[in-house]
Amino acid sequence: MSSDEGPGPVVTRRLGYLLKHAQQRMAELTEAALGPLGLTGRELGVLNVLVGREPGSQQQAAQRLGIDRTTMVALLDTLEGKGLVARHPHAEDRRRNVVELTEVGHETVRKATAAAEAAEREFLSSLSEADGRAFRESLHTIVTG
């Protein structure tokens, strides 16, 4: 087999291969959907952690997303630069920064959520509606244990 033929049939049936390539496809669709809004998938992830919650600390948001503090600071710097989040010292512990969405941030989350949902529908479009629900539920079960 030449390198132009791609991976063999055994490799393409392996779960690791399938999950990796499914995630890559979902990421491509999501990035394309969010691009017009000036967001990345990671940035939307941060915004989603912040939406609908009382203002929390940078550290709490990083823990919810499973990312390190340095990465979270960089993401929040970017989101703050876009006017989507605001940070201010915690009222009782000035060493902690509280993070919350701005009005523009809330509106952007609404639009970005719709765009991301459209990307998910496109990703699942080769499955029946029932199979798409089952796929999502199966992944949820695996991820949450």
Sequence and secondary structure as in RCSB ss.txt:
>XXXX:A:sequence
MSSDEGPGPVVTRRLGYLLKHAQQRMAELTEAALGPLGLTGRELGVLNVLVGREPGSQQQAAQRLGIDRTTMVAL
LDTLEGKGLVARHPHAEDRRRNVVELTEVGHETVRKATAAAEAAEREFLSSLSEADGRAFRESLHTIVTG
>XXXX:A:secstr
  GGG S TTGGGSHHHHHHHHHHHHHHHHHHHHGGGT  HHHHHHHHHHTTS  EEHHHHHHHHT  HHHHHHH
HHHHHHTTSEEEEE SS TTSEEEEE HHHHHHHHHHHHHHHHHHHHHTTTS HHHHHHHHHHHHHHHH 
